[in-house]
């Protein structure tokens, strides 16, 4: 199981999130024989379903396996945010 953590680039002038860099990083990993199971996107803003579906289509990773890692005020809130998105269940399902 491979969890690929990537930054979600946001254009400051338009607020648009760009996914092309993520698509290319997954392609490069696949060329090396590494196939990510889960994609964790570091971002300041929430990722909408359309963008998740687009990433899913171009990276061949299920949309429910694309997790947003929003900036948090405290490091202790990060695991709680992952739990709300059921990351622990995805990992458990994959391992057992």
Secondary structure, 3 states (H helix, E strand, C coil): CCEEEEECEECCCCCCEECHHHHHHHHHHHHCCCCCCEEEEEECCCCCHHHHHHHHHHHCCCHHHEEEEECCCCHHHHHHHHHHCCHHHHHHHHHC
